Amino acid sequence: MNENVRLTAWVRGRVQGVGFRWWTRAAALEIGGLSGYVSNLADGRVQVVAEGDRGRCERLLGALRDGDTPGRVDGVTEIWGGPRGGYGGFEIR
């Protein structure tokens, strides 16, 4: 049984203004069982917060790193923690 976790990832590269947030939400919904959000940061990165079982979060992280994303991903930094809850789904902010 997979444990529930919280993944926070920061994606660097040309990831704003190219549909990256929409793509990330679609990927999370396709994987299923994830809640959280994706948002642009002032410094040009995109932040992704996803909660769900670890395997599903790892699939999303893999898609962010190696998927056919819009724009260009130069790198992804992530931290893992316990879920905090409070999300009704996976949204774009």
C-alpha positions in Angstrom: 0.0 0.0 0.0 1.4 3.4 -1.0 1.6 6.1 1.6 0.0 9.5 1.1 2.5 12.2 0.6 2.9 15.9 -0.5 5.2 16.7 -3.4 6.3 20.3 -3.9 8.2 20.8 -7.1 9.8 23.9 -8.7 10.2 23.7 -12.4 12.8 26.0 -14.1 13.1 26.9 -17.8 10.8 28.4 -20.3 7.6 27.3 -18.5 5.5 30.5 -18.3 3.3 31.7 -21.1 3.4 28.4 -23.0 0.5 26.4 -21.5 2.7 24.6 -18.9 0.2 25.0 -16.0 -2.6 23.7 -18.2 -0.5 20.7 -19.3 0.5 20.0 -15.7 -3.1 20.0 -14.5 -4.1 17.7 -17.4 -1.3 15.3 -16.5 -2.3 15.3 -12.8 -5.9 14.6 -13.8 -4.9 11.8 -16.2 -2.8 10.1 -13.4 -5.8 10.5 -11.1 -6.0 10.5 -7.3 -4.0 13.7 -7.0 -5.1 17.0 -5.4 -3.2 20.3 -5.3 -2.3 23.1 -7.6 0.1 24.5 -10.1 1.1 28.2 -10.2 3.5 30.7 -11.8 6.1 32.3 -9.5 7.4 35.8 -9.9 10.9 34.6 -10.7 9.8 32.7 -13.8 9.5 29.2 -12.3 6.3 27.1 -11.9 5.4 25.6 -8.6 3.6 22.3 -8.4 2.0 21.0 -5.2 0.5 17.6 -5.4 -0.9 15.3 -2.7 -1.8 11.7 -3.1 -0.2 8.3 -2.9 3.6 8.3 -3.5 3.5 6.3 -6.7 1.1 8.8 -8.3 3.1 11.8 -7.2 6.3 10.1 -8.5 4.5 9.6 -11.9 3.7 13.4 -12.0 7.3 14.3 -11.1 8.5 12.0 -13.9 6.2 13.7 -16.3 7.5 17.1 -15.3 11.1 16.0 -15.8 10.8 13.8 -18.9 7.4 14.4 -20.4 6.5 16.1 -23.6 5.9 19.4 -21.8 5.1 22.7 -23.5 8.0 25.1 -23.4 11.4 23.9 -22.1 12.2 22.3 -18.7 15.8 23.0 -17.6 15.4 21.4 -14.2 13.0 20.3 -11.4 13.7 20.6 -7.7 11.4 18.8 -5.3 10.8 18.2 -1.6 8.6 15.6 0.0 6.5 15.8 3.1 3.3 14.7 4.7 -0.1 15.7 3.2 -1.8 18.8 4.6 -5.1 18.4 2.8 -7.6 21.1 2.0 -7.6 20.7 -1.8 -10.8 19.9 -3.6 -9.1 18.8 -6.7 -6.1 19.8 -8.8 -6.3 23.5 -9.9 -4.4 26.2 -11.8 -3.7 29.2 -9.7 
